[in-house]
Amino acid sequence: MNASSTRQPGVGFIFVTLVLSIVGFGLLIPVLPKLIVHFKGGDIASGSYVFGWLISIYAFMQFVGSPILGALSDRFGRRRIILIATAGSAIDYVIMANAPTLTWLFAARVIAGFTAGVLATANAYIADVTPPEKRAQSFGLMGAAFGIGFIIGPVAGGTLVWLGPVLGQWLAPSHPAMAEWFTNHALRLPFWVAAGCSATNWLYGYLVLPESLKPENRRAFSWKRANPVGALLAMRRFPAVLGLIECFFILTLSQILLQSNWALYTDYRYGWSALQIGLSLMFVGAASGVVQAVLVKRIVPKLGDTRAVVVGLCISIISMIGYGLAEHGWMIYAVVCVGAFAGIGQPALQAYVTKHIPPNEQGAVQGVLAGLGSLAGIPGPFISTHSFGWAISPARSWHLPGIAFFEAAVLSAIALVLAVRSFRRDAAAAAVNSGFTTGT
């Protein structure tokens, strides 16, 4: 099977898988907190505390699962691991739809976090079926999947919760039992829909998804490589990308500071309602999706991977500072239009890394990247929300509500330094090797 015949159905399936994965996550934003508060007897403060633990457990399990699933895909092939994880997602949603207690919700989040580690395998699949010169474009398309999923998910979740009682009233005259179910299970309806989407995606993948990893490029599974710490230490064998892996982690942490502080900041500084905050997030997702799906494939080839990374990080620094300094709400939208172009950096960074890794280790490397992204999701919200609370406290003689964005700008600057240093080291090593070759 040639690369072109594999690429079309494979990339399309991975794109849909990622969209559904992010839609499923987005469904939880308006739904899961309400379900937790319901379990806590209406105690919002206690429910918020539990919700925080659920987020942390999800991120931790994704951190653990990413390198394991990535290493397994290097041994058994991408297709099998992707299908198993997709089935696991469907099972997770069914458990959440029927969870009688908070303990069951925690169990479901453990499964969901671990299976979310398949994003690493999905990225490895993209590296398998895409020529090196087009990988930034394909990774940009995957980034667009995140934007699309984040636009659809929260809106779909809120709409389904609203739809439950409406369907109940409509069915009451002719089907009272069904009407009662829709009315009483409105908070569960989004999970049933998400389970159905995952099950449909699994069936589609089972029927049409080809294997991308050739038998000769597979390697034995090793727990040393599969555990998160061991997988990261194994990257020391690739000095050309080790600094870029550190850069990836810091850049992801910077983005998480932005995401987790957005609602608090816009509510406090501009007095935005929940609807205005939701619309702003939709705008962010749409702008990001346009850049990732349409512009990355045009911009990155012209700039090259290294320049695209540097330009993307520079734009990230500027936009983070812009968010923190914006005095009026409309300015946020202007900054978003500029900041969306920072999205060219991460696909180019991933593409550069894949070009320096052997085919039989793509899964492990993508597992490391995904695991580091999950690891950043554990302290990121804590840093941003606590910095924000400290900076606006009445105890302060000054207020700096944009402090989390300024912290994110500093992190982006550190990522830029690491990236430039790595590129220079790689170029110097290549020049030395070229000299040895010429001399011989």
N, C-alpha and C positions, 0 to 999 in steps of 0.2 A: 504493500500500500504506500503510495507516494505521499509527500508532505501536503500537496495541494488538496488531494482527495480527503485527507484526514482533517485538514484545517477547517473546512467550511462547517460540517456538522459539529465538530468538536468545539470550536470557538463559540459558535452559536449556543450550544448547550451550556457551556461554562458561563456565558453571559447571562442566560436565563437563570441558571443556578444561583449566581451571585445576586441578581435582582431579587429573586424570591427570598434569599437569605436575609438581605437587608430589609425587604418588605416585612418579613417576619419579625425582625428586631424592631422596626418602626411601629409595627402593630402594638408592641408592648408599651410604647411611650404614653399614650393616653389611657391604656387599659389596665396594665399590670398594677400600677400604684393603687387604682381604685379597688382592684380585686384583693390586694393585700390589706388595705384599710378595712374592707368588708370582713376579712378573716380576723382582724384585730378589733372587731366590734365598733368600728367607726372612729377609732383613736388615730388621728392623722399623724401626730408626732411619733407614736410608736410604729405606725405603718411606714413612715419615711425611713426610720432606722432600719427596719427589715429590708426595705427596698434597696438601701445602700449595700447591705450585705449580699443581696442577690446579684447586684451588678458586679461586686468584687469577686464573687464565686464564679460567675460566668467568665470574667476576664482571666481569672487564675486558671480555670480549666482549659480555656482556649490556649493559654500560654503553655500548659502541659501537653495538650493534644496536638498542637501544630507540628512540632518536630517528630512526634511519634507517627502521625499519619503521613508526614512527608517521607520519613525513612521507610515506612511500610510500602509507600507507593514506589520507592526506588527498588524495592524487592519484588513486589507482586504486580506492579503496573498501576497506572493512574486510574483506569476505568473502574476496577474493582473497589478501590478505596473511596472514590467519589460516590459510587452507588451505595456503598454501605453507609457512608456518612449522610447521604441524602435520605435514606430510609430511617436513619437515626433521628434526623430532624423531624420527620413526620411522626415518629413515635413520641418524641418530646412534646410536640404540640397536642397530641391526643392525651398524654398524661396531664398537661396543664389544663386542658378543657374539662377534665374529669376530676382534678385534684380536690379531695375533700378537706385537706389540711395544708398548712404552710409547709409541713415536712415534705409533702409530695411536690410542692412547688420548687423547693430546694433541690429535690432529686431530679426534677425535670431540667432545672437550670444547669445542673452538673452535666447531664447528657448533652444539652444544647451547647454549652461552652466547649465540651470536648469535640463534638461533631463540627462546630464552627471552625475548628482547626483545619478542616478540609480546604479552606481558602488557600493554604500553602500548596496543597496538591493541585488545586485549580491553576495557580500561578505556574507551577512546574509543568502542567499540561500545556499551557500557553507557550512556555519556553521550548517544549518538545516539538510543537507543530508549526512554530513561526520562525522564519529565517531571522538570523541575528539583526539584520538591518531593519526589520519591521517589528521588532519586539516592543519598542517604546510605544508604537502605535497600538499594538494589541493590549499592552498593559494600560494604556490610556483608555481604551474601550472598556476594560474591566473597571477602571476608576469611574467611568460614566455609569456603570451598573450601580455603583454605590449611590451616586447622585439620584438616579431614577428611583431606586428602592427607597431612599430616604424621603423623596417627595411623595411617593404613593403610600408608604407604610402608615405614618401617623394619620393621614386623612382617611385611609381605609379603615383603620382601627376605630377612630371616632365615629365614622359613618355607620359601621356595623353595630356598634353599641347603641347608637340612636335607632337603628333599623329594627332591633329586636322588639321593643314595645310596639312599634308601628305595625309590624307583622302580626304581633299578638292581637292587637285590636281588630285588624282586618280579618284574621282567621277565627276570631271568637264566635261569631254567629254559627258557622258551619263546622268548625273543627276546634272545639274548646280545649281538648287535651293538648293539641299542637300549639294552640295560642298560649296556653299556660307555659309550655316549654320555652317558647321564644321570649316571653316576658320575663321569666325567672332566670334564663340563661343568657341574657343580653351581654354580660361581661365575658361569657365563655365563647360566644359566637365567633369572634375574630380568630380564636385558636383553632376552631374547627375548620374555618376557611383556610388558614395557613397550613393545617395538616393536609387538607385536600390538594392544595397547590404543590406541596412537597411530594405527596404521593404521585401526583400526575407527572411531576418533573422526573421522579425516579423511573416511572414507566417509560417515559419518552427516552430517557438516557439508556435504559436497559435495551430498548429496541434499536436505537440509532447511534449511540455514542461509541466510536471506535477507540481501540487502545492506541495510545500515543508513544509509549515507551517500548522500544525494540528490545527483544530478549537479550541481545548482546550488550545492551547498555544498562542492564540490571545488576544489582549487587546484593550481597547477603545483608540481612537485617542485623543491626547491632544496637543493643541497649545503650552502649556508650555514646553512640551518635544520636539515639532517639530521645534521651532525656534532655531537657532544656539546657542545663548547664554543660553537659557533655557535648551537645550539638554546637553550642557557641564556642567552646574551647577547640572543637575540631576545625573551626574556621581559621585557626592560626596557620593552617597549612596553606592558606591563600592570602598572603599579606597584601596583595593588590586590592582585596575587597574588605579586609577586616576593618579598616577605618571607615569605609562606606557603610558597613553594618552598624557601627557606632553612630554614624551620621543619620542613618535611617531611624534608629531608636529615638534620638534626640528630636528629630523632625516630627516624628509621630507624637511624642510627648508635647511638643509645641502645639500641634493641631488639636490635641485633646484638651489642652488648657483653653483654647478658643471655644471648642464645642460645649464644654461643660459649664462655661461661665456666661454663655450667650444670653440665656433667658434671664438670669439674675441681673446682668449688666443693663440690658435694654429696658427691663422693667423699672429698675432703680433710676437710671439716668434720663430716660425718655418717657417714662410712664406708659409704656406699651402694654396693651391688653394681650391676653393669651392668643387671640386671633391675629393680632399684628405680629406677635412673635412667630406664630406658625407660618404666616405668609412670608416673613423674612427668611425663615429657614427653607421654605419652598423656593424662594428666589436664589438663595445660596446653592441649593441642589441643582436648580436649572442652569445657573451660570457655570457651575462646576461641570455639569454634564456636557454642556456645549463645548467647553474647552477640552475635556478629556476625550469625547467621542469624535469631535470634528477637527479641532485645531492642533492637537498633539501630533497627529500624523503628518501635518504640514509644517509645523514649526520645528520639531525635534530633528527631522532629517536635515533641515537647512542649518541648524545650529550645531548639530552633533550632540552626542550624549553628554559629554563633559560640560560644554557651554550651556546646554539646556538645564543641567542640574544647577549650575552657578546662577544663571538668570532666574530660575524658579525660586531659589533660596533668597536671592536679593529682593524679588518681588514679595516674598513671604515676610521678610523683615519690614519692608515699607508698609505693607498692608496691616500688619499687626500694630504698628505704631499708629497708623491711621485710625484703626478701630478705637484704640485707647484715647486718642485726642479728639474724636468726632464729638462736637458740641450739640449737634442736632440730629434727630433720627434720620432725616433724608440723606445725611452724609454717609450713613452706614451703607446705603445702597450704592453710592458712588464708589466707596472703598471695595465693596464686594465685586464690582465690575472689574476693578484692577486686580484684586487679590485672587480672583479665579484663575488668572494666568500663572499663578504660582504652581498650579496643578501640572505644569509641564515638567516640573523637577522630579517628582517621585517616579513616574513611569520611566523617565530617562535613567534615573538612578538604578531602578530594578533591571532595566535592559543592560546597563553597563556591567552590573554584577553577574548576570547570566552569561555574558560573553567571556567571563574569566573563570567559569566553573565547568567541569567535565559533564557530559550528558547524564552519566549515571549518578550524579550527586545533586541534580537540580532540585529534586524533592526535598532533600535534607536542607539545602540552603534556603529554599522558600519557606521551609518549616521554621528555620531560625528567624527569618524576617517576620513571618506572621506571629511567631511566639513573642518576639520583642515588641511588636505592635500591641499584643495583648498585655504584656507586662507593663507597658506604658499606660495602659488603661486602668491600672490599679492605683498608682499614686496621683495621676493627672487630675482627676476630679477633686481629690482631697486638697492638692496644692492650690488649684484655682479658686475653689469656693472659700477656703480658709483665708487666702490672701485677700480676696474680695471683702469678706466680712471684717477682717482686721483693718483694711484701708478705708472703710466707710464707717467704722465704729465712732459713736459720739465721743469716745475717749480721745480720739485723735484731734489735734488742733488743726489738721488739714485732712482733706478727703481726696483720695485718688482712686475712683471707681474703676479706672481702666488698668489697674496694676497687673491683673492676670495677662492682659494683652501685651503689656511691656515685658513681662517675664517670658511670654511666648516669643517675642521679638529677640530677646537675648538668647534663647535656646536656638532659634533659627540662625542667629549669627554664629553660634558655636558649631552648629551643623555645617555651615558654610566653610568655616575654617578647617574642619575635619575633612570635608570633601575636597577642597583645594589641595590640602596636604597629601591626601591619598592619590589624587590625580598626578601630582608632581612626582611622588615616589614611584608610581607605576610607569610614568614616562621615563624617569631616570633609569629604572630597571630595564625597560625595553631598549633604551639606548645602549646600555652596557651589554646586554645580550646580543644586540645587533653588532656591536664592536667585536665581540668574541667570534661571532659567525663570520664577519668579514675577515678577521685575522686568520681564521682557520682556512 
